[in-house]
C-alpha cells in the first residue's frame, strides 16, 4: 500500500461550546464540594462530599473527551410533590 492509499483517521468528536461550559461547571462544583469537605468536622459528611467531588471530576473528564456524560445516580429518589 502506498502513502496515498493509507486509510484516513477518523477525527475524534470535538466537544461543543455547551459541553465545554458543562465541563467547567462540573469542575467548579467539584472544587466547591472538596472545599466544603475540608471545612467540615463531620467525617461522614466529608467522605460523602469528597465522593461527590470525585464523581463530578469523572463526569467532566468523560464529557471533555466528547462522549456524553453518564446520567446522575438513579439511586437517589426524589419525593413527588
N, C-alpha and C positions, 0 to 999 in steps of 0.2 A: 504494500500500500504506500503510495507516495504522500508527501506532505499535503498536497491539495485534496487528498481523499480522506484525510482523518476526520472522524466524526466530530461535530461541534459539541462543545459542552453546553449543557442546558444551564442558563444562569439561575442562580438561587433567587427565590422570591425576595423582593426588597420590601421592607416594612413601609407602610403608608404613613402619612403625617399623623393620622389618627392613632395608629399603632405606636408611633414614637411618643405621642403625648401620653398614651396609656402606660408605656414603659416608664416614663418619667414619673407619672403619678404613683405607680406601684413601688418604685424605688424610694420616692419621698415618704410614702406611707410606711415602708419597711424601716426607714430611718427613725420615724416618729415612734413606731412600736418598740424598736430597740432602745430608744432613749427612755421611754416610759418604763421598760423593763429594768433599766439601770437605776431609775429613781425609786422604784417601789421596794418596800421592805418585805413584802409578801412573796416568798419563794415560789409558791404555786402560780401566782399571777405572773411573776417574772418568766417562768417557764412557758406559760401559755403565750405571753406577748412575744417571746423570742421565737417560738414555733410559728406564730402567725407572721412574724417578720421574715423568717426563712421561706415561708410559703410565698409571700409577696415577691421576694427576690427570685425564687424559682419561676414564678409566673412571668416576671419581667424578662428573665433570660430566655424563656421559651418564646415569648412574644417578639423579642428582639431578633430571633432567627427567621421571622417571617411566618412562623406557624401560629395558628390560633392558640390563645392561652387556654389552659384547662378551665372547665367550669368550676365555680365555687363549690366548696364541700357541701354535699347534699345531706350530710348527717344533721346539720343544724335545721331544726324545724321552727318555722315562724308561725305563731298562732294567728288564725284569721281574725280580722276584726278591724 
